[in-house]
């Protein structure tokens, strides 16, 4: 064997030695899952989940300002261009999810959820400076790039830090908190878009700028959120994992004022500093193939529905119901409120009645109600407010369903691929269902035919019903179970 070949073998052996460490027995998952609810968990939820509130705020403002941006005094966009800007945002989110999803599994949750928030902040502030369609679309894409990464990093961190008995309801409420921001965004639009308060070309810019400034507060809050001990131990950072879980336990003791129960159960892992992409893909397309199909079906259905409706609803109200452009925010406020009430009031049942029953029911009920609404819209049976009330009823269930799609993708795959799994199925679902929806519905609104728009709504209803069938057949009963019992970590086997 040549000297060069021997050197290569030594380098490969050294890399394997550093990448694959001796197996260890750890009780970290059991220690996290037996913790009582405390201020520590509330801090994690607020510091990480508040991003959804800000995202809901600025996305809803975009929906509300659609008619305003058609004004020649602002950007003078067409309905098709507004839909195109919406698609640019979603495309950026798809790319960001994939890039940051891989980085989150490779370098940890904590580093990435700082980076993604900074990218998001930059995108929002740049949007406020837009001067044309292309600048607006480009800055929306940057904003989406950041928020796509947030979806992967935040859901991973929350799932791995929450006790198993609370994980379902916390995920549902956190993802549903997007709509608290939507309520705030809709209300803010009534002020920022009022020509009696701000000039037409100033108010919409201030709406974005204020949301961006609020992001700075979140950066400060996140310094109190630790890295996931689960991620640390499976990636070879054993001492850091032990120190982190000990600190979390001390904070919980201080918060609750009582001693903790002893943990039950251990897990053998074979730590690695990195897990090859081929190993991850093999798991998702091999052993977990049916789960992959399920996650994809749930993501596509909810992405198409929400992006179809909320990027075009203000335009629908103006075009078909004669609502003034600056007055659409009032309708969006009530619609956004029902979107938050659904996850808030139904979340508990995802941990008690169970995942499979609740996910199937919310998708199916949302789909049936949407079919009825599509028919009524085609028959021109709605006023502006009865149409809004119909959508409120639909999204009471559909919003909980959408939150459950992220919950499903985040807990049914191995820990080492969790962020990438969330990113992959969010990206695929959004690319297939979400990117096309704003563009399609922008042109359907521009066509001016109620029946054309009705057909689009009916198609969205069909996707929701197909997702309900997929959940009924392939759904996982993950309630009250540790993440490691739902899907064995890749590091738990050679």
Secondary structure, DSSP 8 states (H G I E B T S, - for coil): --HHHHHHHHHHHHHHHHHB---EEE-HHHHHHT----HHHHHHHHHHHHHHHHHHHHHHHHHHHHHHHTSTTTT---HHHHHHHHHHHHHHHHHHHHHHHHHHHHH-HHHHHHHHHHHHHHHHHHHTT--SHHHHHHHHHHHHHHHHHHHHHHHHHHHHHS-HHHHHHHHHHHHHTHHHHHHHHHHHHHHHT-TTTS-HHHHHHHHHHHHHHHHHHHHHHGGG----HHHHHHTT-HHHHHHHHHHHHHHHHHHH-S--------EEE--BS---HHHHHHHHHTTTHHHHHHHHHHHHHHHHHHHHHHTTHHHHHHHHH---GGGHHHHHHHHHHHHHHHHHHHHHHHHHT-HHHHHHHHHHHHHHHHHHHHHHHHTT---HHHHHHHHHHHHHHHHHHHHHHHHHHHHSS-GGGHHHHHHHHHHHHIIIIIHHHHHHHHHHHHHT-HHHHHHHHHHHHHHHHHHHHHHHHH----TT--HHHHS--GGG--
